[in-house]
Amino acid sequence: VYPHRWGALLTVLAYVGAAATEPMIPKLIGYAFGEGFAKDAFPLWMIPVVLIGLYLMRGIFGFAGQYLFNWTVTRSVMDFRAALVNALLRLDAQVYTRMQPGTAVSKVVNDPQQILQLVGDVGMSVLRDGLPAIAMLAYLFYLNWQLTLLSLVVTPLMALIMKKVNQRMRLMASKSYDSQLLLVNKVDDLARAWRVVRQFGAEAHERDRFADAAHEVRRNNLKTATAAALAQPLSQLVAAVGLSFIICVTLWQARAEGTGVQAFAEFVTALLLLTSRLRHLSDLAAPLTRASVIAKGCFELMDAPKEADSGTLELPIHAHGDLAMEDVRLTYPGASQPALAGLSLAFPAGKTTALVGASGAGKSSIIHLLLGLGRPDAGRILLDGNDIEALTRLSLRRQFAVVSQDIVLFDDSVANNIAYAQPRDEARLEAALRAAHLWDFARALPEGLETNVGANGSKLSGGQRQRLAIARALYKDAPIWIFDEATSALDTESERAVQQALAAWSGRKTLIVIAHRLSTIRDADAIHV
């Protein structure tokens, strides 16, 4: 909110203007009762005109305040979303392995919107009801400070009730939030694994799983709503007892001291208006509790461990590409055996090095470390003689172009997927598409290179997705290329075409190839098993 403090200040000033009209209403009513029945009283039109004028002023100030409030809150939520995305992009790799995709979507997209709505409701009520309540309380002290102090004796009891109810609501709101995240993840699973669900004929099974999760959400929401509903009648009952007592005392004082109707009408009207405002404020406990629980989940994302980037050395955009691993050791948390135990490997610049081995042999761990996605427990990795820990993460990763067996594409056009995060060059696009044996296919699409490929390339076949990923790597033109089973989904003709394109770069790029098929690695300069 601080960057938009002027908007917040103007919002408060607008509502202060609206609140200033509040005490004028009981004053006007009291004046009407005290003077309006006399024969030579004020003109009859005066009271309606003044009353309409007061409400017109309140309306103008209220509209200005609401517009400024919404402007400030929406800008603040937009900044909050940007901060969450920034935190998401910098998370440590281990956090990603534990996080469900649906959780990230909910915390970045859905949760800030819920916070906007809840905080908006709370903030508007605080300004719309809180400021007039303060003004009315000050006016009551002005009218009769002794009775006003006496009316506040019920405040500790109301505070105790709200404290107990809020504790219950916070517990249930936290459970409700967790169960909703679980429900989001269930739906995310259904959307991503729909083919598997249909292949196994598991529609009924998934409906039951979803129904169980949805029932848990409903149960927790109902408990939260019950706690919130209990707070309102309890607080209103206490307020009614206090109000009744004060009215009786006011009448007794008026009779004993001979106070006129005007003073009584002013005080009771002001007290009733204050009670109405306080009742509205008491309804804020539920949304405020829910907003705090949701905000806690967002701040947990922002406070999660971030990727370390302590390096300061910047390499040229195109390094020479000579890689070496020296006595590298790596054990994953909770694992009984090391993934890499004293591994030393060389990846000479301009040469093709193949890594072959059974699943779980550590090939992916090698790539993980080379890209700086994790740190070895011991040993070091060198790029052109520089320890990669001394390099900035950006400087290190721009030296690599990677095609993994788990293809990831963006919900964007063919061209934007290939030229991802780089300036677009039509000649380079065509060259990359031709080398990936995808040019004819791309040109035949309804919108050519501007055709959207769908979420993670859902509109493409497995082979087309893989060739598009290869084209993206070729377009990057990095000095080091990593191909992790990069042609496993290609037919023989397409694989041969891609291999010929890669062979044309032989001697100019450092190639690291992970494969199981002999045809993929037979031309490698070195093979490590």
Phi, psi and omega in degrees: 000330186305316179300339181247036186296329180291323175296319179295319180296316179296325177299312180298317180298320179297318181285333173297320176299318178293321182292331181296337179279345186298309182294342181291335183290307177297328177297318180294318180294317178298320178296320179296319179289323185281323186245343190288343183265357178287153184294319181259038182286182180297162178299146183298331183286346188293314182299310178300319181296314180296318181297315178297319178298319178299313181291330175295316177299316179299320180296317180295311179297321181296317178298314180299317180295318181293318179297312181296323179296312180297321178299314182293316183292316181295322177294321180294319179294322177299317177294323179295318177299317179299321178294322178294317178296320178298319177294320180298320182290338184254009182297149174295148183302325181295329178293320179297324182292336181262347186266133174283140178304322180296328178296316179297316180299316182296317185288331182268323186259305188283315186297314177300327178293320177294319178298319177303313182293315183291312179294325177299314179297315181294311182298317179297320181291321178298316180286318185284327182250326184292312180296314175299326179296319178296315179298318181291323178295318177298321179293323177296319176298323178295321182288312184199094186291330180294312180294326179295316176299319180297325181290342182273000183294338180278351184300313179301322180294318178295321179296321179295317178299313181295324179297313180296317180294319181296324177299317178294317181295321180297318179298312182289326178294324178294317177295321179296319180296315179297319181292328177290322175298320178297320179295319177300318180294326177297314180294321178298319176300316181298318182292324183277329188249029185297326179295316179296319180301315181287324179298325181268000183058040189259023182301316180295320178299316181290325176298319179294318178298316180294318181299320178298314180294319180294323178295321179295319177298314181298317182297315180291321178296322180294320178295320178296316180294324179295317178297319179293319180294329180290328183295321187295307181294327179295313180293323180291325178295315178298317180296321180295319178298314180295319181295317179299318180297316182293321178297319178297316180296321180297317178296318180298317180295321180297320180290320183289322185259355179073029180293143183284174180296325184299313181296318179297315182296319180298312184294314183292319178298315179297320180294320178295318178295320178296317179299320178298316179296317181294326178297318177297321180292327180292339179284355184278351185301315183294306180296327179293320178295315180296319179298321180293324178293315179295317179298324178299318177297321178294318181290332174297322176294317181292330182266359180298154181305135180257157178295131178286134178219072184267354181291151181235348185279134178249123175273161172301158181304322176242099178285173179293321174099023179268117183246147176209141174245129185239109175049050184277132178235139181210127174232125181284149179304130179085352181276143179274337181240146179289144175286324177226128183237093177066043184278132173233123182219152175238137176237086186298146179296136178079004181248161177254121180243127181254140175244123183233140178174166180291163177300135181087006182280351177109007182297313180294328177295323178298311180298319179304316181285321180300324181276000180073022179279350177205170180241139178290154176288330179206165181085184180212160179238130185246139172236113184053039177083358180257131174298127185295342176292339179275350182269149170292151182299322180295316180297323179291310190284340177285355177274353186243144166235127190236136169236110182260170179287338176263093185288134176236119176239160183256153179285074187207186182285165176303312183298316182289331175291323181285314181269037186303123176061022179226159176300142183275131179226116186298322180294318178294322178300312181297317180298317180294318179294320178294317181295327179274006178060044185229001186296310182298319179297314183296319180293332183276354179293155183307319180245021178061225182289347180270003179292132178285136184268354181086172180298119182053035177070033184296341180271001182247159174281171179300316179294321179294321178298318181293319179293325177294321177294323177295317178299323178296318178294318180295323181296324182297328176057044177280159181289340182236126178248134176241123179240107181257097184052043189287344181242017185295332183261008183265150172286169186301318182295315181293321179297318179297319180295319179294318180297323177295321178295320179291323179298330179295337179266000182303133181092343180249346180231149171271117182252129174242118187241126172251123184202161174250335181276132181298327182297336183279332188242006186294337180263009181292148177284331178211142179235125179248128183249000000 
